[in-house]
Every structure is written in C-alpha cells, then in structure tokens.
C-alpha cells in the first residue's frame, strides 16, 4: 500500500504550497483586471488559475500478483498501517485544492447573485465594461465562480485505494492491542498477510495471537480473528477468539468452568416460541460468561472458539468494544483452564 499524492495536470513538479500561493495570486490579479480593465481580460487570468488547480485522476491501487504468507510483525508496524490507511482517507476526501476551490466558487457565485439582484438588475448594458467604469458588479463574481466550478468538476480526483475491510479489522484488533500496557503477563503477536505487487509487499489482512507468559508450553495462545457477515446487503465485522492447545494439554478435560447446555438446549424466546432457527441452533452451544464456546479438534490442535451470540440482529456484528469483551472472556477462560488440572 503506497501513499497517494495528488497529481496535477500542469506544472507537475510544483510543490502544493507554492501552487496554492500562485493560484491565489493569479486569481487576485485576474479579479483586479476585471475591476479596472475588462471582465473578459481578467477572466483569462482567472481561467489560468483554475487550470493550475486541475488534477489528473490517479489511483494507488496496486496490481496484486499473489497473496503472500502471514508474517509476524510488531505492534508499531500495525500502528503504521493504521496511520497510512487514515492518510488515504484524507486524500480521498480532500483532493488538496478541490475542496477549497469548490467552496470559493460557491461563495463567489452567491455573492454575484446577491449583487446582481441588489445592484445590477436595472443595468444590463455595458457588460464588457470594467466594474469601476460602470460595468455590472456581479459579472466578475459569476464568471469566476462558474470558471472554477466547471474546471474543478471536470478535473480528475485522486482515488485512494485500501485493501477491502483491512481498516475495520485493524480497528477491531487495535482495541485489544490498546490494553497491552496494562497486561504485562501477555505477549501480543500481530500478523499481517502481505500480498505481492511489482512495487513491493502490501498488507491485505491482519490477525493477532496473544500468548500468556510462563503458561504451560502446550497451551499455544489465544488467536483473534475478524470475519465478515453479510446482513441485508451490508458487510459487518465479527470478531472471535480461538484458544489453541496441543493434544498434550488435554483441553477438553479442563472445561469444568464452562456451562454445558441442558438436554434440549438453553431456553430461547418465550417457552421456545418466536425464536429463529439460528437462536435454536445456538441454544445447544456451551456458554462461558456472555460468550458461546465451541470445543473441537482441527488437525493436531485442540481449539475452543469463543464468540458472541448471533441470535439477535445486532449479534451478527461486533463493535470494537464488543471485540474487547469477547477477548476478555477468552482470556479469563484460558487462565482458568491453565489453573485446572486435566
């Protein structure tokens, strides 16, 4: 993911700060010529200033040739990725001079219309005369406003690309990373999946592994992942945690603290009525605090999935605060399992 900077159509090597000064200066000269010489002569200068603000449509979307492996990175590298995504958002919204230009054009047009109604309604002759020699006061404002508005409207825009859903995943995992200073007994190991492009590697996904220091070596840690649920056409983040352990840890024999479902499942709805199929299905999952627990083996690893109830509409997504609550349940469960003999 590479930082995107605006590309201008003219004088491409000019720094943005200098460009803005030149645009303001040429616009001021053009307006002065409209007052003193002719609205048309001054308009050419204003038009030149508008052209200096013209941008080319550019995108920093890379051509991804392959999705690479997961690489463990530092928390600082994750923070840098978040800041870079924030900068692409600013580029997307500001377009450097476009916002200033549009505001200037709108105010100029508004002033021109007010002056036309207040001063020039009875004077529609002498349109080409300068203002100080009896020309219409409103004409320069209207001409300049339309010039800037049309040129900026037709101008290109910087299209800031970012990997789909990565910003949301970083926000969810970032809430958990924020507690690391208050929990010295935990080791936070974020990982980024890097895609290969011709300009280098680009982060496209993120996950987190949290290890408990001095824990049983057969307990591998708590993995935090963010998936997405499609709900009514929207893509909603759903953060869950997975406790990982080798078979020697005997994870399934350390589950006394987990509340197992009764025969027929936990009560849902009103006497089992008015509950959707998903709620009925989840009523058969084990519980710990406010989270659902799924115990299973994948390959040579025993896992306990800790996740939020999805039986309610709002349950299909987790906010950053809810992601932290799920992790808190997973951490407490892990500690109690470590303290329990198999």
N, C-alpha and C positions, 0 to 999 in steps of 0.2 A: 504494500500500500504506500503510494508515493504522494507527497504533499502537492496539492494543486495550487498553482498561482494563475491569476488572470492573464490572458494573452491578448494584447491589443492589436488592432488591425494596422495602425500607423505608428511610426517611431517606436518600434518594438523594444528597443534597448533602453528606453527612457524609464527611470525609476518612477514608481507610482506617486510618491510625494511630489516630485518635480512635475509630473504630468498634471496633477491636480492644480498646482500653482499656475501652470501655463494655461490650463482650461479656464480658470477664474480670471486670469489677466486678459486673455483674448476676448472672453465674453464681456468684460468691463469695457475694453476698447471698442468692441462692436456696438455696445449699447450707447457709448458716448457718441460714436459716429451717427447712430440713429437719431440722437437728440440734436446734433449740430449740423450734420451734412445731409443725410438721406436715410430713411428707413431701409432702403434696399442695399445701399453701400454697407451700412452697418450689419445688415443681415448676413452678408458673406463672411464677415469675421465670426459672427455667432455660429454659423454653419461649420466653419473650420474648427471651432472649439468643440462642437458636438462630434465631429468626426474623430477628434483626438480621444474622445471617450468611448469610441466604438470598440467593442471586444469581439474576438473570434470565439466561436463555440468550440470548446475543448473539453475533453474528459480524461480523467486519470485512470479509467478502468483498464486494468492490465489484461493481457491475453494469457490466461492460465493454461499451462501445458500439462500440469499434473498436480494432484493433491498429494502433498508430501506426508511424511510421518509426523507423529506427535513428538514435540521436543519440550523437555522440562526447561522452564525459564524462571527468572527471578520475578519477585513481586514488582520491582521497579520497571521491568520490561513490560509487564501488564499495564502499569500506570502510564507508560509512554504510549502504548497502543490506544488507551482510552483518550489521552490528550490529542493524539493525531486524529482520531475519529471526531472529536469535538471541533478541531480546526477545519475538517472537511465540511462540517455542518455550517460553520460560519461562512466559508467560501460559497456554499450553496445558497445561503440566504442573502449575502451582501452584494456579491458581484462588484466589489470595490466602488466604482463610481456610479453604478447603475441606480442604486438607491438614492444617492444624493441628487443625481441628475433628474430622476423622476419627481422627487419632491420639489426641486427647483422649478421644473416645468409646470407642475400643478399650481404652485403658488404664483408663478408668473402669469399663467393663463387666468387664474382667479382675479388677480389684480387688474389684468387687461379688461376683463369683462365688467368689473366694477367701474373702472374708469370710462369705458365705453358708455355704460348706462348713465353715469353721473355727469360726464363732461362732453363726450363726443357724439351723442345722439343727434344733435342738431347740426353737426359738422361732418358730413360725409364727403366733402370735396377736399381737394388738396391732399390726397392720400400719400403722395410721394414727397411731400414737403417734410423737412425735419421738424421735430416737435417744437423747438424753440423759434421756428419761423411760421408757426400756425398750423402745423400738421397735427393729425389726431394723436392724442396722448396714449390711447390704448393700443395702437397698431404695433409698436415695438414689443410690448409685452406679449401680445397674442402671437406674433410671428416667432419670437424667440421660444415661447413655450411649445408651440407646435413643432418647431425645428428639433428641439431637444427630445420631445416626446416621441416623434416619429423615428428619429435616428436610433434612440435607445431601444425602442420597441423592436426595430429590425435588427438590432445588434445581437451577436451571439452571447451565450452565457456559459460560464464555467460549470460543467457538470461533474460535481464531486462524487466519486464512486466510493462505496464502502462495502465490505463483504456482507451479504444478507444476514441479518439477525445478530451479527457479532457485537454491535453496540449494546443490545439488550442483554446478551449473555454476559458481557463484561460488567454491566450494571448489577446483575443478579449476583455474580460471583464476587464482585467488588465489595458488596455489603458484607460478605463473610470475611474477605481479606481484611476489612477495616478493624476487625476485633483481634487481630494477631498480636498487637502490643499488650493487650490485656490478658493474653493467654500464653505465657512463655513456655508452658508444657506442650504446646502444639507446634508442629512444623508444617508450614504451608508450602506446598509444591505445585504451583500452577503450571499448566502445559498449554502450548499453542500448537495448532496444526498449521503448518506452513505450506502454502501452495507455491509451485514453481512458475516463475514468469521469466521473460527474457531480460528483465531488469533486476532480477533477484527474487528473494522469497517474500511472500505476502501472507500475513496471518489471516486465516479464514474461520477458525473455530478455537474455542477455549474450554478447558475443564480444570478441575482442581482436585488434588489429592492432599488430604490432611492426615499427618501421622502423629500419634501420641508418643512422646518421648519416653524411653525406658519401659515401653509396653512389651508384652510377650512378642518375640520376633515372628511368631506365626500369625499374629494379627497384622495385616498389611496396611490398614488405614481406612479412612473414610473418603470415598470419591464423590465429588459434587459435579453433577452434570445438569445442563439445561436443554430440554427438548421443547418442541412447539406443538401445541394443539390447534387444530383448525376448527374454530367455532363461529358459525354464522358468517363465513367468509373472512374472518379475521384470524391472524396468526398470533396466538397467545403463548407467552413463555411459561414453562412449567419446570421448576427446579426440584430435583430429588437427590437423595444421598444413597450411597451403597456402601455398606460395611463389607470389607474384603478380608477373608481369612483363609489360610491353608487348611487342608483337612485335619492336620495335627492339632489345630486349635479346638476342634470339635465344637464349632459354633452352635450347632443345633441342640447341643446339650447344655447350653448356657442361656436358656430362654425363659427361666422362671419368672423374670420380671415382665414378660410380655403377656398381655391379656389375650387369651385364646377365645375365638368365637364360640358361643354355645351351639348346641345342635339346632340347626335351622338358621343360624346367623344372629348377629346383633339386631335389635329392634330398629326398624326404619319406618318412616311415615307414621300414619295413625293405624295401629294394630296391623301393620304390614300393608295397609292400603295406601293409595295415592303415592307410591314410591316408583320411580322409574327403574328400568332394568339395570342400569349402572349402579344405582343405590343398592338394589337387591344383591347384585354380584359382590359389591364391596363389603356388604354386611358379613361376608364369610372370611374376610381378612382379619388377621390378628391386629391388635392395637397396642401402641405404647404412647402414653400421654395423648397428644392430639393427632398423632400420625398413624398411617396404615403401615403394616410390616408384612413383607413377603420374604419368606425364607426358601432358598433353593440353592442348587449347586450348578455352576457353569464350568464345564471342563474340570480342572483340578483346583477350583476355588469355590469355597462356600461363601454365599453372599446373603446379606439382609438388606432388602430395599426399604428405605424409609421415605415415605412420600405423603403428600397432602390428599385428603379426601376429595374426590371429584364428583360426589353425588349431587352437590349443589351447583348451579350455573357458575357462580364465582369461583368454585373449586377447580375449574379447568385451567386456571392461571394462578401463578404466584407472583405477588409483588416482591420487590427486594426485601422488605421486612418479613414477609411470609417465608421467603427463601431462608432467611436467617433463623426463623423459628424451626423450620424443618431440620436445618443443620444442628440447631441446639438439641432437638430430640435425638438426632443420630449420635451426637457426641455423648450425651448422657447415657444412651443405650450402650454405646461402646464401652464407656467407663464401667458400667455395672456388669457387663459381660466379662470384662477383664478381671473384675473383682470376684467373679463367681467361678467356683471350681466345676469342671465338667462332670 
